Amino acid sequence: MLDHLIKGATVADGTGAPSYVADVGIRDGRIVAIGEPGTVTEPARSAEDATGLVLAPGFVDPHTHYDAQLFWDPYATPSMNHGVTTVAGGNCGFTLAPLNPDRPGDADYTRRMMSRVEGMSLVALEQGAPWNWHGFGEYLDALEGRIAVNAGFMVGHCALRRHVMGEDAIGGQPTPAQLEEMLGLFHEAMDAGAWGLSTTQSSTHSDGDGQPVASRHAGPEELLALSRAVGEHEGTQIEAIVAGCLDQFADEEIDLLVEMSAAAGRPLNWNVLTIDAAVPERVPRQLQASERARKAGGRIVALTMPILTPMNMSLGTFCALNLIPGWGDILGLPIPERIAKLRDPDVRAEMLRRAGSPEAGVFRRLTHFGRYVIGDTYSAANAGLTGRVVRDIAAERGQEDFAALVEICAADEMRTVLWPMPTDNDPASWELRRRTWEHEDVMLGGSDAGAHLDRMCGAPYTTRFIGDCLRGRKLVGLERAVRMLTDDPARLLGLRERGRIAEGYHADLVLFDPERIDAGQARLVHDLPGDSPRLDSRAMGIVSVRVGGTETIRDDEITGAVPGRVLRSGRDTETVSTRG
């Protein structure tokens, strides 16, 4: 007997092949029957009529930071609401394990680092996770059996360094003995099911003390030793971030990424390829890394987002504006001093000069202050400004755009919420995206879901992209859009029997209404431990989500089931070799 029968659905099977109408039968968590309507006749415990609805494989998000959130939110919201059934965590060099049992304070260091570098609520990290593990395997075990999505995790280089080197991980180099210990710890994590190595050398990544995170101090010898270790395990890979990921790679960064992938014989992915027709040289420069990797026996894959992810800003709390050269020192001052500095025309002029300089890189995109929209305000002086564009307010006041924005924020004691309007929402940029998506080493992803919680909400990229493909710009067709969200990431990650609708595959499925699928506007909610805030977005048109055959979402409402699995390398992933 079937557990469930989906009748008359339009099946987009994940391969990119033309969709077709079929009945799909599920038993014991697997797809066991696919046939023309009326031909799957085995009795079923439950059934539904899916006429007019699209059935697709569950979406796979290759870049998330749900490492902590899954403990207090096993449903990985809002990703699961938007059709995501498998998430990859432990990215950017940051994981919650391993923790050295001889240094209990390392857990506090890790929490403060994650709060700073990934924008997670410190209170939520302290109250929402048990922190009852030391080894990486113990961390995976702590999640087993209590999550609604499937989840796999890389090992963060920062945690490895901290475990072995302690405080010397910041600024120090490992002795030969320490490097061997680090490799041994890494192999233990791989044996427990970690997916591979994640590391960062990005200048934007600092710990809770404002110091460069541990992996930024690693030299090529250490990185290549860990990369070679990745290649000794089945179903593994590398995720790496360097400073040039945000704009354009330096030659030495390309050299390093190529050498790491070739040494491992495994794919390496990086995040995130920003596509903007105003900077036409960026895409070809970034994809040089992929071209060179293939010649060297490696493979480098760029993740890119198919939507423009709204991100709020503030002059009062840490955000991307702090990362503009020279801005962090001013925006880190106590509020009264910060306001005084920002009101100084000479200070503002120097800040704008630095913001427009080549070293500002991709952050130059954030400095078109006339295009900012005012969000929440908190003072009588700012009454009626919410929803208005700074350029218009500045014109009314006879002020320069940045000066007007500063005065608005100062009236709120820097609490004003700011929404920058994207500068790359033009037809030329969208056409460049469409062409770039055709490259064999470009893949959709990079949501950062689970991180930067009160600043951005990238999780809904799946529903918003498909809605755009069906009813908006229509840059790609339905079948290809589904493949880009399912089979493409599943194949890169080496997921066994996931990413397609085929007999014998896991019944990770999303059923949606093609006339309605979309994502609602991001809204601030206070539902984290400690009443901490985050941005959320409702899914529209998602009728049902199933993980391992069990329904986890019905009409955008969580069912409460937790059928997800911790996906472990080797058992649940197969090797995606770069060596032919």
C-alpha positions as a printed NumPy array, in Angstrom:
array([[  0.   ,   0.   ,   0.   ],
       [  1.179,   3.505,  -0.815],
       [  1.542,   6.003,   1.971],
       [  0.364,   8.847,  -0.258],
       [ -0.689,   9.38 ,  -3.856],
       [ -0.431,  12.713,  -5.658],
       [ -2.797,  12.629,  -8.627],
       [ -2.677,  14.589, -11.841],
       [  0.225,  16.893, -11.005],
       [  2.285,  18.672, -13.635],
       [  5.676,  17.128, -12.916],
       [  8.814,  19.212, -13.406],
       [ 11.211,  16.421, -12.515],
       [ 14.388,  18.438, -11.94 ],
       [ 16.279,  17.252, -15.012],
       [ 15.14 ,  20.145, -17.178],
       [ 13.1  ,  17.822, -19.392],
       [  9.636,  18.969, -20.489],
       [  7.065,  18.727, -17.72 ],
       [  4.309,  16.143, -17.915],
       [  1.1  ,  15.26 , -16.093],
       [  1.352,  12.2  , -13.855],
       [  0.343,  10.428, -10.685],
       [  3.172,  10.   ,  -8.16 ],
       [  3.082,   7.382,  -5.434],
       [  5.1  ,   7.513,  -2.206],
       [  5.969,   4.715,   0.221],
       [  8.495,   4.549,   3.08 ],
       [  9.899,   7.95 ,   2.242],
       [ 10.628,   7.14 ,  -1.406],
       [  9.002,   7.751,  -4.757],
       [  7.871,   4.28 ,  -5.826],
       [  5.498,   4.899,  -8.732],
       [  5.175,   7.471, -11.505],
       [  2.572,   6.99 , -14.203],
       [  0.041,   8.631, -16.425],
       [ -3.099,   9.791, -14.603],
       [ -5.174,   6.842, -13.493],
       [ -2.439,   4.232, -14.038],
       [ -1.064,   4.17 , -10.485],
       [ -3.732,   1.917,  -9.028],
       [ -2.109,   0.642,  -5.837],
       [ -4.255,   1.579,  -2.813],
       [ -3.007,   4.56 ,  -0.791],
       [ -3.552,   5.602,   2.809],
       [ -4.081,   9.165,   1.595],
       [ -4.369,  10.91 ,  -1.735],
       [ -4.801,  14.383,  -3.164],
       [ -5.875,  15.855,  -6.458],
       [ -3.041,  18.046,  -7.768],
       [ -4.658,  19.039, -11.062],
       [ -3.248,  22.363, -12.204],
       [ -0.427,  22.269,  -9.646],
       [  3.289,  21.77 , -10.308],
       [  5.145,  18.998,  -8.473],
       [  8.896,  19.564,  -8.238],
       [ 11.747,  18.062,  -6.26 ],
       [ 12.36 ,  19.84 ,  -2.972],
       [ 14.636,  22.817,  -3.44 ],
       [ 18.262,  22.557,  -2.302],
       [ 19.902,  25.625,  -0.746],
       [ 23.7  ,  25.229,  -0.995],
       [ 24.673,  28.126,   1.264],
       [ 22.973,  28.631,   4.63 ],
       [ 23.923,  29.302,   8.237],
       [ 21.212,  27.303,  10.005],
       [ 23.829,  25.688,  12.279],
       [ 22.351,  27.233,  15.437],
       [ 18.796,  28.091,  14.395],
       [ 17.835,  24.468,  13.809],
       [ 17.99 ,  23.882,  17.571],
       [ 15.183,  26.333,  18.321],
       [ 13.578,  26.222,  14.885],
       [ 13.77 ,  22.679,  13.481],
       [ 11.703,  23.85 ,  10.498],
       [ 14.439,  26.142,   9.133],
       [ 11.958,  28.935,   8.599],
       [ 11.403,  30.589,   6.312],
       [ 13.389,  28.364,   3.915],
       [ 11.163,  25.315,   4.313],
       [  8.053,  27.449,   3.75 ],
       [  9.554,  28.399,   0.398],
       [  9.997,  24.794,  -0.711],
       [ 13.523,  24.096,   0.542],
       [ 13.929,  20.516,   1.769],
       [ 17.741,  20.304,   2.007],
       [ 20.15 ,  22.905,   3.365],
       [ 23.936,  23.046,   3.428],
       [ 25.344,  24.669,   6.575],
       [ 28.725,  25.257,   8.151],
       [ 29.748,  27.718,   5.462],
       [ 32.262,  30.586,   5.374],
       [ 34.614,  28.888,   7.833],
       [ 32.165,  29.138,  10.744],
       [ 30.757,  26.179,  12.673],
       [ 29.668,  25.561,  16.256],
       [ 31.946,  22.529,  16.531],
       [ 34.401,  21.214,  17.384],
       [ 34.796,  22.845,  20.805],
       [ 37.809,  22.081,  22.972],
       [ 36.615,  20.431,  26.232],
       [ 39.62 ,  21.873,  28.073],
       [ 38.534,  25.432,  27.269],
       [ 34.87 ,  25.986,  28.224],
       [ 35.213,  29.642,  27.26 ],
       [ 35.539,  28.701,  23.6  ],
       [ 31.759,  28.314,  23.382],
       [ 31.308,  31.913,  24.468],
       [ 33.973,  33.033,  21.989],
       [ 32.143,  31.138,  19.218],
       [ 28.794,  32.683,  20.107],
       [ 30.222,  36.195,  20.095],
       [ 31.988,  35.53 ,  16.793],
       [ 28.813,  34.219,  15.161],
       [ 26.87 ,  37.182,  16.487],
       [ 29.338,  39.633,  14.943],
       [ 30.295,  37.958,  11.708],
       [ 26.969,  36.337,  10.757],
       [ 24.563,  38.797,  12.364],
       [ 22.946,  36.259,  14.688],
       [ 21.292,  37.312,  17.92 ],
       [ 23.683,  36.684,  20.811],
       [ 20.751,  36.101,  23.163],
       [ 19.274,  33.542,  20.758],
       [ 22.635,  31.784,  20.469],
       [ 22.976,  31.654,  24.257],
       [ 19.417,  30.577,  25.025],
       [ 18.384,  28.631,  21.936],
       [ 21.129,  26.008,  21.516],
       [ 22.204,  23.414,  24.124],
       [ 25.983,  23.705,  23.557],
       [ 26.355,  20.19 ,  24.933],
       [ 28.879,  18.907,  22.376],
       [ 32.622,  18.943,  21.872],
       [ 33.396,  16.869,  18.771],
       [ 31.842,  17.573,  15.388],
       [ 30.124,  14.204,  15.442],
       [ 28.487,  15.081,  18.771],
       [ 27.169,  18.265,  17.209],
       [ 25.637,  16.313,  14.315],
       [ 24.174,  13.803,  16.761],
       [ 22.566,  16.635,  18.734],
       [ 20.533,  17.547,  15.631],
       [ 19.696,  14.013,  14.533],
       [ 16.017,  13.14 ,  14.744],
       [ 14.814,  16.629,  15.619],
       [ 14.853,  18.584,  12.348],
       [ 12.225,  18.933,   9.641],
       [ 14.615,  19.575,   6.736],
       [ 17.575,  17.552,   5.572],
       [ 20.799,  19.247,   6.591],
       [ 24.483,  18.69 ,   5.912],
       [ 27.38 ,  20.643,   7.353],
       [ 30.891,  21.606,   6.37 ],
       [ 33.608,  21.849,   9.043],
       [ 34.543,  25.448,   9.76 ],
       [ 38.259,  26.192,   9.587],
       [ 37.91 ,  28.764,  12.38 ],
       [ 36.666,  26.127,  14.821],
       [ 39.504,  23.758,  13.901],
       [ 42.112,  26.445,  14.495],
       [ 40.559,  27.598,  17.764],
       [ 40.321,  24.026,  19.08 ],
       [ 44.006,  23.329,  18.454],
       [ 45.658,  26.718,  18.891],
       [ 43.432,  28.5  ,  21.41 ],
       [ 43.953,  32.255,  21.464],
       [ 47.013,  31.829,  19.213],
       [ 44.581,  31.006,  16.402],
       [ 44.267,  34.777,  16.016],
       [ 47.562,  35.981,  14.575],
       [ 49.548,  32.77 ,  15.021],
       [ 50.807,  30.002,  12.769],
       [ 50.505,  26.335,  13.77 ],
       [ 53.586,  24.36 ,  14.641],
       [ 54.055,  21.153,  12.65 ],
       [ 52.588,  19.262,  15.602],
       [ 49.592,  21.581,  15.771],
       [ 48.966,  21.228,  12.05 ],
       [ 48.972,  17.447,  12.455],
       [ 46.536,  17.786,  15.341],
       [ 44.321,  20.019,  13.212],
       [ 44.35 ,  17.471,  10.404],
       [ 43.518,  14.676,  12.839],
       [ 40.574,  16.687,  14.172],
       [ 39.45 ,  17.359,  10.631],
       [ 39.589,  13.665,   9.714],
       [ 37.504,  12.853,  12.794],
       [ 34.863,  15.32 ,  11.628],
       [ 34.923,  13.824,   8.129],
       [ 34.541,  10.334,   9.536],
       [ 31.518,  11.567,  11.507],
       [ 29.874,  12.805,   8.315],
       [ 31.009,  16.377,   7.731],
       [ 30.7  ,  17.408,   4.109],
       [ 34.114,  19.007,   3.752],
       [ 36.068,  22.127,   4.599],
       [ 34.813,  25.687,   4.719],
       [ 37.218,  28.568,   5.179],
       [ 37.396,  32.334,   4.889],
       [ 40.183,  34.765,   4.133],
       [ 37.807,  37.665,   3.608],
       [ 38.697,  41.045,   5.066],
       [ 35.043,  41.535,   6.052],
       [ 35.087,  38.684,   8.59 ],
       [ 35.987,  39.701,  12.147],
       [ 35.293,  38.02 ,  15.476],
       [ 33.447,  39.341,  18.5  ],
       [ 36.544,  41.26 ,  19.563],
       [ 36.846,  42.941,  16.171],
       [ 39.899,  40.858,  15.245],
       [ 40.297,  38.995,  11.931],
       [ 38.747,  35.542,  12.397],
       [ 41.085,  32.59 ,  12.893],
       [ 41.154,  31.196,   9.359],
       [ 42.224,  34.57 ,   7.957],
       [ 45.619,  33.966,   9.572],
       [ 46.15 ,  30.626,   7.808],
       [ 48.835,  30.439,   5.139],
       [ 48.694,  28.502,   1.866],
       [ 50.53 ,  25.501,   3.346],
       [ 47.832,  25.018,   5.989],
       [ 44.99 ,  25.509,   3.528],
       [ 46.464,  23.067,   1.031],
       [ 47.102,  20.462,   3.735],
       [ 43.438,  20.634,   4.754],
       [ 42.385,  20.549,   1.097],
       [ 44.359,  17.368,   0.498],
       [ 42.647,  15.867,   3.541],
       [ 39.247,  16.641,   1.998],
       [ 40.188,  14.422,  -0.946],
       [ 40.767,  11.433,   1.349],
       [ 37.046,  11.173,   2.151],
       [ 34.085,  10.18 ,   0.047],
       [ 31.398,  12.68 ,  -0.877],
       [ 33.204,  15.809,   0.256],
       [ 34.091,  19.236,  -1.092],
       [ 35.34 ,  22.736,  -0.234],
       [ 33.657,  26.072,   0.317],
       [ 35.946,  29.097,   0.476],
       [ 35.612,  32.841,   0.803],
       [ 38.322,  35.362,  -0.063],
       [ 38.202,  39.15 ,  -0.132],
       [ 37.782,  39.214,  -3.909],
       [ 34.507,  37.293,  -3.732],
       [ 32.765,  40.599,  -3.109],
       [ 34.112,  42.332,  -6.188],
       [ 37.018,  40.975,  -8.264],
       [ 39.628,  38.357,  -7.421],
       [ 43.292,  39.231,  -7.098],
       [ 45.676,  36.971,  -9.02 ],
       [ 46.95 ,  35.367,  -5.819],
       [ 43.391,  34.609,  -4.718],
       [ 42.677,  32.778,  -7.964],
       [ 45.946,  30.864,  -7.537],
       [ 44.949,  29.808,  -4.023],
       [ 41.425,  28.673,  -4.927],
       [ 42.667,  26.736,  -7.943],
       [ 45.38 ,  25.009,  -5.919],
       [ 42.94 ,  24.083,  -3.144],
       [ 40.416,  22.491,  -5.512],
       [ 43.088,  20.682,  -7.501],
       [ 44.79 ,  19.41 ,  -4.324],
       [ 41.5  ,  17.972,  -3.062],
       [ 40.263,  16.74 ,  -6.414],
       [ 36.912,  18.111,  -5.299],
       [ 34.669,  21.014,  -6.329],
       [ 35.131,  24.301,  -4.506],
       [ 32.275,  26.79 ,  -4.359],
       [ 32.393,  30.425,  -3.363],
       [ 29.822,  33.07 ,  -2.518],
       [ 28.601,  35.326,  -4.029],
       [ 28.94 ,  36.392,  -7.679],
       [ 27.422,  39.878,  -7.969],
       [ 26.181,  40.608, -11.476],
       [ 25.813,  44.241, -12.487],
       [ 25.887,  45.621, -16.034],
       [ 27.495,  48.791, -14.667],
       [ 30.585,  46.682, -13.884],
       [ 30.821,  44.488, -17.007],
       [ 34.384,  43.358, -16.259],
       [ 33.43 ,  41.658, -12.972],
       [ 31.818,  38.454, -14.286],
       [ 34.579,  37.481, -16.739],
       [ 37.216,  38.217, -14.107],
       [ 35.488,  36.102, -11.476],
       [ 34.956,  33.209, -13.851],
       [ 38.651,  33.131, -14.727],
       [ 39.026,  31.132, -11.518],
       [ 36.717,  28.448, -12.915],
       [ 38.489,  28.322, -16.259],
       [ 41.906,  28.001, -14.663],
       [ 40.69 ,  25.377, -12.193],
       [ 39.489,  23.078, -14.957],
       [ 42.901,  23.262, -16.638],
       [ 44.586,  22.422, -13.31 ],
       [ 42.357,  19.438, -12.501],
       [ 39.972,  21.24 , -10.17 ],
       [ 36.549,  22.826, -10.379],
       [ 35.466,  26.173,  -8.959],
       [ 31.767,  27.031,  -8.869],
       [ 30.404,  30.528,  -8.292],
       [ 27.136,  30.864,  -6.398],
       [ 24.877,  33.719,  -7.44 ],
       [ 21.426,  34.881,  -6.451],
       [ 18.616,  35.021,  -9.04 ],
       [ 16.808,  37.791,  -7.186],
       [ 17.704,  41.145,  -5.684],
       [ 17.708,  40.487,  -1.959],
       [ 16.474,  43.499,   0.003],
       [ 18.826,  44.444,   2.818],
       [ 18.216,  47.089,   5.438],
       [ 20.892,  49.375,   6.79 ],
       [ 21.382,  51.517,   9.859],
       [ 23.833,  54.109,  11.092],
       [ 23.165,  52.852,  14.598],
       [ 24.058,  49.165,  14.535],
       [ 26.643,  47.05 ,  12.729],
       [ 25.808,  46.479,   9.075],
       [ 27.486,  46.438,   5.678],
       [ 28.122,  50.186,   5.858],
       [ 30.625,  49.491,   8.637],
       [ 32.691,  47.512,   6.128],
       [ 33.329,  50.49 ,   3.844],
       [ 36.982,  51.541,   4.313],
       [ 37.222,  54.198,   7.019],
       [ 33.569,  53.977,   8.018],
       [ 33.855,  51.381,  10.763],
       [ 35.842,  53.664,  13.068],
       [ 33.175,  56.372,  12.889],
       [ 30.13 ,  54.103,  13.009],
       [ 31.661,  52.278,  15.976],
       [ 31.794,  55.409,  18.162],
       [ 29.332,  55.969,  21.037],
       [ 26.096,  57.412,  19.653],
       [ 26.612,  61.057,  20.741],
       [ 30.145,  61.104,  19.331],
       [ 28.98 ,  59.318,  16.19 ],
       [ 26.285,  61.931,  15.568],
       [ 28.754,  64.766,  16.104],
       [ 31.245,  63.235,  13.67 ],
       [ 28.595,  62.569,  11.027],
       [ 27.314,  66.118,  11.265],
       [ 30.789,  67.445,  10.408],
       [ 30.802,  68.269,   6.648],
       [ 34.518,  67.495,   6.37 ],
       [ 34.039,  64.065,   7.953],
       [ 31.15 ,  63.291,   5.612],
       [ 33.172,  64.407,   2.604],
       [ 36.044,  62.103,   3.557],
       [ 33.647,  59.212,   4.182],
       [ 32.122,  59.676,   0.742],
       [ 35.564,  59.89 ,  -0.835],
       [ 36.574,  56.588,   0.779],
       [ 33.243,  55.026,  -0.173],
       [ 33.839,  55.855,  -3.827],
       [ 37.42 ,  54.617,  -3.892],
       [ 38.511,  51.381,  -5.603],
       [ 39.238,  49.692,  -2.242],
       [ 35.548,  50.002,  -1.311],
       [ 34.855,  47.378,  -3.991],
       [ 31.286,  46.145,  -4.154],
       [ 30.32 ,  48.311,  -1.172],
       [ 30.299,  51.277,  -3.532],
       [ 26.834,  50.03 ,  -4.436],
       [ 25.589,  51.063,  -1.   ],
       [ 26.565,  54.715,  -1.214],
       [ 23.855,  56.071,  -3.526],
       [ 22.183,  57.609,  -0.496],
       [ 19.624,  59.56 ,  -2.488],
       [ 18.119,  56.209,  -3.505],
       [ 17.594,  55.047,   0.086],
       [ 14.047,  54.614,   1.325],
       [ 13.302,  55.516,   4.93 ],
       [ 11.953,  52.592,   6.94 ],
       [ 10.885,  52.65 ,  10.59 ],
       [ 11.398,  55.949,  12.408],
       [ 11.258,  56.733,  16.125],
       [ 10.888,  60.485,  16.659],
       [  8.305,  63.2  ,  16.12 ],
       [ 10.782,  65.02 ,  13.902],
       [ 10.643,  62.107,  11.444],
       [  6.873,  61.676,  11.404],
       [  5.64 ,  60.96 ,   7.908],
       [  9.048,  60.051,   6.474],
       [  8.554,  56.258,   6.441],
       [  8.411,  55.042,   2.852],
       [  9.872,  58.217,   1.389],
       [ 13.027,  58.438,  -0.736],
       [ 15.977,  60.368,   0.718],
       [ 16.579,  62.222,  -2.561],
       [ 13.151,  63.858,  -2.339],
       [ 13.552,  64.77 ,   1.332],
       [ 16.984,  66.261,   0.675],
       [ 15.626,  68.364,  -2.196],
       [ 12.854,  69.731,   0.007],
       [ 15.364,  70.633,   2.707],
       [ 17.988,  72.017,   0.365],
       [ 20.532,  69.49 ,   1.622],
       [ 22.984,  67.086,   0.05 ],
       [ 21.642,  63.509,   0.137],
       [ 24.025,  62.087,   2.742],
       [ 23.624,  65.144,   4.981],
       [ 19.834,  64.766,   4.878],
       [ 20.101,  61.084,   5.716],
       [ 22.387,  61.834,   8.675],
       [ 19.949,  64.39 ,  10.086],
       [ 17.052,  61.958,   9.79 ],
       [ 19.024,  59.275,  11.623],
       [ 20.297,  61.732,  14.24 ],
       [ 16.73 ,  62.704,  15.121],
       [ 16.098,  59.028,  15.906],
       [ 19.384,  58.707,  17.815],
       [ 20.605,  56.51 ,  14.949],
       [ 17.78 ,  53.95 ,  15.186],
       [ 16.257,  54.766,  11.778],
       [ 15.843,  51.776,   9.466],
       [ 17.148,  52.43 ,   5.951],
       [ 16.374,  50.478,   2.785],
       [ 18.802,  51.05 ,  -0.127],
       [ 17.146,  50.728,  -3.519],
       [ 19.165,  48.382,  -5.758],
       [ 21.31 ,  49.971,  -8.424],
       [ 21.343,  46.879, -10.649],
       [ 17.625,  46.407, -11.31 ],
       [ 17.961,  47.435, -14.956],
       [ 17.253,  45.375, -18.107],
       [ 20.946,  45.156, -18.985],
       [ 21.815,  43.631, -15.607],
       [ 19.019,  41.084, -15.858],
       [ 20.126,  40.098, -19.349],
       [ 23.686,  39.717, -18.062],
       [ 22.37 ,  37.48 , -15.283],
       [ 20.491,  35.312, -17.777],
       [ 23.632,  34.822, -19.856],
       [ 25.817,  34.203, -16.814],
       [ 23.473,  31.499, -15.501],
       [ 24.284,  29.484, -18.636],
       [ 27.914,  29.042, -17.556],
       [ 28.671,  25.504, -16.422],
       [ 30.396,  26.753, -13.266],
       [ 27.703,  29.175, -12.097],
       [ 24.987,  27.925,  -9.764],
       [ 22.077,  29.544,  -7.975],
       [ 22.434,  29.934,  -4.216],
       [ 23.964,  32.163,  -1.611],
       [ 20.876,  32.929,   0.464],
       [ 22.819,  33.117,   3.756],
       [ 19.568,  31.912,   5.341],
       [ 19.94 ,  31.734,   9.103],
       [ 22.399,  34.641,   9.169],
       [ 22.15 ,  38.451,   9.127],
       [ 18.714,  37.899,  10.54 ],
       [ 17.578,  41.473,  11.092],
       [ 19.306,  42.833,   7.973],
       [ 18.344,  40.622,   5.058],
       [ 16.062,  37.754,   4.105],
       [ 17.522,  35.685,   1.274],
       [ 15.63 ,  32.461,   2.004],
       [ 12.667,  33.267,  -0.312],
       [ 14.841,  33.318,  -3.441],
       [ 13.332,  30.009,  -4.553],
       [  9.68 ,  31.057,  -4.75 ],
       [ 10.448,  34.578,  -5.933],
       [ 12.657,  33.231,  -8.742],
       [ 10.087,  30.728,  -9.984],
       [  7.334,  33.332,  -9.789],
       [  9.502,  35.673, -11.842],
       [ 10.176,  32.929, -14.39 ],
       [  6.486,  32.138, -14.745],
       [  4.878,  35.572, -14.569],
       [  7.628,  38.208, -14.487],
       [ 10.762,  38.6  , -16.589],
       [ 10.578,  34.971, -17.783],
       [ 14.343,  34.798, -18.206],
       [ 14.231,  30.98 , -18.136],
       [ 11.404,  28.482, -18.466],
       [  9.771,  26.547, -15.638],
       [ 11.639,  23.296, -16.19 ],
       [ 15.041,  24.92 , -16.283],
       [ 14.23 ,  27.092, -13.27 ],
       [ 13.303,  23.99 , -11.276],
       [ 16.484,  22.209, -12.347],
       [ 18.567,  25.19 , -11.25 ],
       [ 17.06 ,  24.954,  -7.755],
       [ 17.1  ,  21.159,  -7.411],
       [ 19.221,  18.859,  -9.53 ],
       [ 22.026,  21.346, -10.172],
       [ 22.881,  21.897,  -6.486],
       [ 22.159,  18.249,  -5.667],
       [ 24.676,  17.101,  -8.258],
       [ 27.328,  19.593,  -7.141],
       [ 26.912,  18.488,  -3.522],
       [ 26.862,  14.816,  -4.53 ],
       [ 23.501,  14.158,  -2.866],
       [ 22.487,  10.556,  -3.31 ],
       [ 19.026,  10.057,  -4.839],
       [ 17.857,  13.612,  -4.227],
       [ 17.16 ,  16.533,  -6.525],
       [ 14.913,  14.713,  -9.019],
       [ 11.492,  13.129,  -9.217],
       [ 12.337,   9.574, -10.199],
       [ 11.383,   6.153,  -8.925],
       [ 13.626,   5.153,  -6.043],
       [ 14.532,   8.735,  -5.143],
       [ 13.758,  10.237,  -1.749],
       [ 10.31 ,  11.81 ,  -1.676],
       [ 11.529,  15.347,  -1.005],
       [  8.844,  17.246,  -2.897],
       [  7.236,  20.657,  -3.269],
       [  3.77 ,  21.133,  -4.735],
       [  2.912,  24.65 ,  -5.854],
       [  0.375,  26.718,  -7.725],
       [  2.116,  28.214, -10.781],
       [ -0.389,  31.09 , -10.835],
       [  0.466,  32.209,  -7.31 ],
       [  3.98 ,  31.084,  -6.36 ],
       [  5.915,  34.04 ,  -5.005],
       [  7.333,  35.511,  -1.803],
       [  5.842,  38.234,   0.348],
       [  7.675,  41.349,   1.388],
       [ 10.223,  40.967,   4.173],
       [  8.834,  41.967,   7.565],
       [ 10.443,  42.251,  10.974],
       [  9.207,  39.735,  13.53 ],
       [ 10.303,  39.037,  17.095],
       [ 10.206,  35.249,  17.349],
       [ 13.788,  34.277,  18.211],
       [ 14.799,  33.195,  21.718],
       [ 14.942,  36.25 ,  23.946],
       [ 12.352,  37.983,  21.722],
       [ 15.157,  38.911,  19.326],
       [ 14.155,  40.239,  15.875],
       [ 14.6  ,  38.815,  12.412],
       [ 13.24 ,  39.403,   8.939],
       [ 10.676,  36.911,   7.673],
       [  8.776,  36.478,   4.431],
       [  5.598,  34.543,   3.756],
       [  5.496,  32.024,   0.934],
       [  2.672,  32.302,  -1.544],
       [  1.355,  29.496,  -3.704],
       [  3.176,  26.698,  -1.847],
       [  0.514,  24.035,  -1.365],
       [  2.64 ,  21.303,   0.197],
       [  6.223,  20.45 ,   1.113],
       [  7.276,  16.882,   1.854],
       [ 10.562,  15.714,   3.329],
       [ 11.153,  11.998,   3.041],
       [  7.506,  11.58 ,   2.1  ],
       [  6.173,  13.267,   5.248],
       [  4.334,  16.53 ,   4.858],
       [  6.037,  19.404,   6.667],
       [  4.169,  22.358,   5.111],
       [  0.542,  22.642,   4.021],
       [ -0.576,  25.983,   2.585],
       [  2.434,  27.789,   4.123],
       [  1.633,  26.406,   7.569],
       [  4.018,  24.116,   9.445],
       [  2.591,  20.684,  10.218],
       [  4.92 ,  20.011,  13.153],
       [  6.493,  16.876,  11.648],
       [ 10.286,  16.547,  11.874],
       [ 11.225,  13.913,   9.261],
       [ 14.487,  15.569,   8.187],
       [ 17.825,  13.809,   8.34 ],
       [ 21.334,  14.933,   9.105],
       [ 22.992,  14.098,   5.786],
       [ 26.457,  12.645,   6.31 ],
       [ 29.235,  12.491,   3.752],
       [ 29.8  ,   9.101,   2.185],
       [ 26.513,   7.672,   3.414],
       [ 24.286,  10.394,   1.926],
       [ 26.712,  12.001,  -0.516],
       [ 28.883,  10.578,  -3.254],
       [ 32.168,  11.907,  -4.53 ],
       [ 31.99 ,  14.539,  -7.232],
       [ 35.494,  14.213,  -8.576],
       [ 37.279,  16.857, -10.638],
       [ 39.687,  14.304, -12.04 ],
       [ 37.664,  12.841, -14.874]])
